[in-house]
Amino acid sequence: MSFSTLGLSEPLLKIISEQKYTQPYPIQEQAIPALLSGKDILGISKTGSGKTAGFVLPILELFQQKKTKTDRHVSALIVVPTRELAVQVESVFKLFSVGLPQRIKTMAVYGGVSINPQMMNLHRTEVLIATPGRLLDLVDSNAVHLSKVEILVLDEADKILNLGFKEEMDKVLALLPKKRQNILLSATLSNDINDIQKNLLHDPVKIEIIEEERSIDLITQIAYNVSEERKGPLLRYLIKTEDMQQVLVFTSAIKAAENLVGKLVKNGVQAAALHGQLSQGARTETLYRFKAGKLRVLVATDLASRGIDVPFLRYVINFELPRSPKDYIHRIGRTGRAESSGKAISLICPDDVHHFKVIQKKMGKTVDLIETVDFDLKGY
């Protein structure tokens, strides 16, 4: 199937072709025609499966027929859990908007930065991407109005609820008109998602894309048994000896990420941290440098990693294991995308061995544990 069969107009198809998109992902094949026909959507699909373009393209198509906004009433509202995801979704809208006959003003708003520039720039915005807290701040300031929203998207709804935004979301939903099109997207179908979709969606088209196993099969998983004091030198040894040029490293906490970056830089490895205590400007700049290949190593915490989407990322390293097997799968799933191979490496200390066995059991795959006592790590 090609994009030309999904009901999109020639201007959008031209942009899609220029961006080297050849075939739609499975979720796009189902979501785009359904959204163009006005249906509500419940989409269950993992990060990296093409969900964002699945709603961005039909929204841009539908809004080509609308008159340009002249006030502060937004027509489409996309609610996301994190600042990084807001920036990422905005970038996809802008990517596919360039050259369209009807200009669609799109804007992302989030906390961690001054609210005043956001308030000033909201005039004539048609598509608003927002985190819940900042959205309500702007509503309270009369900078934006939600009473004429025609399309609502809850992106990564599972994370929105897991991060404790339920009260804020109840307030947001109360401000919206009853008649609207709703799109609920989540990586998992939990009880919370079931509850919200029953109240939010009307006769939805349910799209569930299960492709986790396929993506894991493209990933070569390796684990190294290493003592705590040799873990840092081993990381630097692997990066240098394998000449890794774009590496995503995970730690469990902000302090650990900062300490690791300091040691990498001290030993001649270009690295930067990505976590929630950085300013939004710093986070955006760091993520841009990494995606552009200008930063060799990005050390991230799990929450801050939302929004990292690098199609051909070859290496993911678990410097510290996550708490849950699901988070482990989510981490390593950052590589092996776009039908390309990838390598996931885990550094396992003696205290981690039992937990790593649990992860392998839940994942349904065995990962070889390589001994490192004979590795010469002097100078690393």
Residue pairs with C-beta under 8 A, 6 or more apart in sequence:
1 23
1 24
1 29
2 22
2 23
2 24
3 13
3 16
3 21
3 23
3 24
4 13
6 24
6 28
6 29
6 32
6 33
6 36
7 32
7 33
7 36
7 61
8 16
8 32
8 36
8 57
8 58
8 61
9 61
9 64
11 64
11 99
11 100
11 101
12 57
12 60
12 61
12 96
12 100
14 99
15 96
15 98
15 99
15 100
16 57
16 96
19 95
19 96
21 53
24 32
24 50
25 49
25 50
25 53
25 54
25 209
26 49
26 50
26 209
26 211
27 43
27 45
27 49
27 50
27 51
27 54
27 207
27 209
28 50
28 53
28 54
28 57
30 205
30 207
31 41
31 43
31 51
31 54
31 55
31 58
31 183
31 205
31 207
32 54
32 57
32 58
34 41
34 205
34 207
35 41
35 54
35 55
35 58
35 59
35 62
35 181
35 183
36 58
36 61
36 62
38 181
39 181
39 203
39 204
39 205
40 181
40 182
40 183
40 184
40 201
40 202
40 203
40 204
40 205
41 55
41 182
41 183
41 184
41 185
41 201
41 204
41 205
41 207
42 184
42 197
42 201
42 204
42 205
42 206
42 207
43 51
43 54
43 183
43 184
43 185
43 186
43 207
43 208
43 209
44 185
44 186
44 187
44 188
44 189
44 206
44 207
44 208
44 209
45 51
45 185
45 187
45 207
45 208
45 209
45 211
46 187
46 209
46 211
46 212
46 215
46 330
46 333
47 156
47 187
47 306
47 309
47 330
47 333
48 215
48 309
48 333
48 334
48 337
49 209
49 211
51 155
51 185
52 88
52 89
52 92
52 155
53 92
53 96
55 78
55 153
55 155
55 183
55 185
56 89
56 92
56 93
56 96
57 96
59 76
59 93
59 127
59 151
60 93
60 96
60 97
60 100
60 104
62 151
63 75
63 76
63 102
63 104
63 126
63 127
64 100
64 101
64 102
64 104
65 102
66 75
66 102
66 126
68 102
68 103
68 124
68 126
69 75
69 105
69 124
69 125
69 126
70 124
71 123
71 124
71 145
72 122
72 123
72 125
72 142
72 143
72 144
72 145
73 144
73 145
73 146
73 147
73 148
74 125
74 126
74 127
74 128
74 144
74 145
74 146
74 148
74 149
75 126
75 127
75 148
75 149
75 150
75 151
76 126
76 127
76 128
76 149
76 150
76 151
76 152
76 153
77 128
77 130
77 135
77 146
77 149
77 151
77 152
77 153
77 176
78 89
78 127
78 128
78 129
78 130
78 153
78 155
79 130
79 131
79 132
79 135
79 152
79 153
79 154
79 155
79 160
79 169
79 172
80 86
80 89
80 129
80 130
80 131
80 155
80 156
80 160
81 131
81 156
81 159
81 160
81 163
81 165
81 306
82 110
82 131
82 159
82 163
82 303
82 304
82 306
82 307
83 110
83 111
83 112
83 131
83 280
83 283
83 307
84 283
84 287
84 304
84 306
84 307
84 308
85 155
85 156
85 306
85 307
86 108
86 109
86 110
86 129
86 130
86 131
87 108
87 110
87 284
87 287
87 307
88 307
88 309
89 108
89 129
89 155
90 106
90 107
90 108
90 129
93 104
93 106
93 127
93 129
94 106
97 103
97 104
97 106
104 126
104 127
105 124
105 125
105 126
105 127
106 125
106 126
106 127
106 128
106 129
107 118
107 121
107 122
107 125
107 127
107 128
107 129
108 128
108 129
108 130
109 118
109 122
109 128
109 129
109 130
109 131
109 134
109 135
109 138
110 130
110 131
110 134
110 280
111 131
111 133
111 134
111 137
112 279
112 280
113 279
113 280
113 281
115 134
115 137
115 138
115 141
118 134
118 138
118 143
119 138
119 141
119 143
122 128
122 138
122 143
122 144
125 144
128 135
128 144
130 138
132 160
132 165
132 168
132 169
132 172
133 165
133 168
135 144
135 168
135 172
136 168
136 171
136 172
138 144
139 145
139 146
139 175
146 172
146 175
146 176
147 175
147 176
147 177
148 177
149 176
149 177
149 180
150 180
150 181
151 180
151 181
151 182
151 183
152 176
152 180
152 181
152 182
152 183
152 200
153 183
153 185
154 160
154 169
154 182
154 183
154 184
154 185
154 196
154 200
155 185
156 185
156 186
156 187
156 306
157 184
157 185
157 186
157 193
157 196
158 186
158 187
158 188
158 190
158 192
158 193
159 187
159 306
160 169
161 169
161 190
161 192
161 193
161 196
166 192
169 196
173 200
182 200
182 201
182 202
182 204
184 193
184 196
184 197
184 200
184 201
184 204
186 193
187 330
188 326
189 208
197 204
212 329
212 333
215 333
215 336
215 337
216 329
216 332
216 333
216 336
216 363
216 365
218 336
218 339
218 340
218 341
218 342
219 332
219 333
219 335
219 336
219 341
219 342
219 343
219 344
220 341
220 342
220 343
220 344
221 332
221 343
221 344
221 345
221 346
221 365
221 367
222 343
222 344
222 345
222 346
222 367
222 368
222 370
223 345
223 346
223 347
223 348
223 356
223 367
223 368
223 369
223 370
224 234
224 238
224 345
224 346
224 347
224 348
224 369
224 370
224 372
225 348
225 350
225 353
225 369
225 370
225 371
225 372
226 234
226 347
226 348
226 349
226 372
227 349
227 350
228 349
230 372
230 377
231 319
231 347
231 349
232 260
232 263
233 377
233 380
234 347
234 372
234 375
234 377
234 380
235 249
235 260
235 264
235 317
235 319
235 347
236 263
236 264
236 267
236 269
236 380
237 375
237 377
237 380
238 244
238 317
238 345
239 247
239 269
239 296
239 297
240 269
240 380
244 296
244 297
244 314
244 315
245 293
245 296
246 290
246 293
246 296
246 310
246 313
246 314
246 315
247 296
247 297
247 298
247 315
247 316
247 317
248 290
248 298
248 300
248 305
248 308
248 310
248 313
248 315
248 316
248 317
248 334
248 335
249 260
249 271
249 297
249 298
249 299
249 300
249 316
249 317
249 319
250 299
250 300
250 301
250 302
250 305
250 316
250 317
250 318
250 319
250 320
250 322
250 331
251 257
251 260
251 299
251 300
251 301
251 319
251 320
252 301
252 302
252 320
252 321
252 322
252 323
253 301
254 273
254 275
254 276
254 277
254 301
256 319
256 320
257 273
257 274
257 275
257 299
257 300
257 301
258 273
258 275
260 271
260 273
260 299
260 319
261 271
261 272
261 273
261 297
261 299
264 270
264 271
264 297
264 299
265 271
267 380
269 296
269 297
270 295
270 296
270 297
271 295
271 296
271 297
271 298
271 299
272 286
272 289
272 290
272 295
272 297
272 298
272 299
273 286
273 298
273 299
273 300
274 283
274 286
274 287
274 290
274 298
274 299
274 300
274 301
274 304
274 305
274 308
275 300
275 301
275 303
275 304
276 301
276 303
276 304
278 286
283 304
286 295
286 298
287 298
287 307
287 308
289 295
290 298
290 308
290 310
291 308
291 310
298 308
299 319
300 308
302 322
302 327
302 330
302 331
305 331
305 334
308 334
310 334
310 337
311 337
311 338
311 340
312 337
312 338
312 340
313 334
313 335
313 337
313 342
314 335
314 340
314 341
314 342
314 343
315 335
315 342
315 343
315 344
315 345
316 331
316 332
316 334
316 335
316 342
316 343
316 344
316 345
317 344
317 345
317 346
317 347
318 328
318 331
318 332
318 344
318 345
318 346
318 347
319 347
320 347
321 328
321 346
321 348
321 352
321 355
321 356
321 359
322 328
322 331
325 358
325 359
325 362
325 363
326 362
328 359
328 363
329 363
331 344
332 342
332 344
335 342
335 343
335 344
336 342
336 344
346 356
346 367
348 356
348 369
353 369
356 367
356 369
360 366
360 367
